């Protein structure tokens, strides 16, 4: 007998519903998050049983649990699951049952589940970004303390001479303590970010797709790895426009009859992908490939919108480069295995 599982996940507890092929609810229980409580409800189900859960913060552990124990996890796009969002009776029990029913009827708006290596690469790259942001926060705090006492060094504060200049300043005891503590934290972060940079460099060298993407202006090895980690399998997208839409870089459209109104970009999808593309666009907009288009849009609609347009063009070209590279890699083995002329 076919069964289907719907799970409404929260930080501490989850609602687990089991639905049979006729739509009857076999079980609907609220359990603490963890391997044993979840398996007490679904552990006896046959291998390959599909299970649906919304893609949200803190669901990675459950996806891994379901994969490890032979279930077939399905991530649900939370913004597109109208059956749950528009339900009059709204509670965890109903939401879990609706997920199971939609899974049974094959009506789920699914999100892609990245394989474990891609999830680990995402975690590594995001960790490095967060540490760099923390370092920037600490540097800004030091600048604020120095500015509060009327000190500024245009040449910078982080080189050897800059450190010596800060050490020579006459600051109140508490301000000196803040500066010294922040400098110690920055030095500790430098050790960690240096190790991460080496590891990321090694991963970039071993991935031939990175070399393909670094042909684009403004795209270095780190940016290329972020694109690869966030996009995953580029063959999931039938066109560059679909990839741009998934990344949230296409405008929202509201239309009625023959009138269509275009708004700002949707900003759905991976915020990390949009961020790294906009960072790359800051350099790419000055390259000969994009400068003229950037200036034309900036004159009409402003620099921010023009930079976003360059970010979308970068993603479009990245799709074409990766797609062409995949096709070339697929044809090479076939060409190598074909018999040469004059051989038997």
Secondary structure, 3 states (H helix, E strand, C coil): CCEEEEEEECCCEEEEEEEECCCCEEEEEEEECCHHHHHHHHCCCCCCCEEEEECCCCCHHHHHHHHHCCCEEEEECHHHCHHHHCCCCCCHHHHHHHHHHHHHCCCCCEECCCCHHHHHHHHHHHHHHHHHHHHHHHHHHHHHHHHHCCCCCCCCCCCHHHHHHHHHCCCCHHHHHHHHHHHHHHHHHHHHHHHHHHHHHHHHHHCHHHHHHCCCCCCCHHHHHHHHHHHCCHHHCCCHHHHHHHCCCCEEEEEECCEEEEEEECCCCCHHHHHHHHHHHHHHCCCCCCHHHHHHHHHHHCHHHHHHHHHHHHHHHHHHHHHHHHHHHHHHHHHHHCCCCCCC
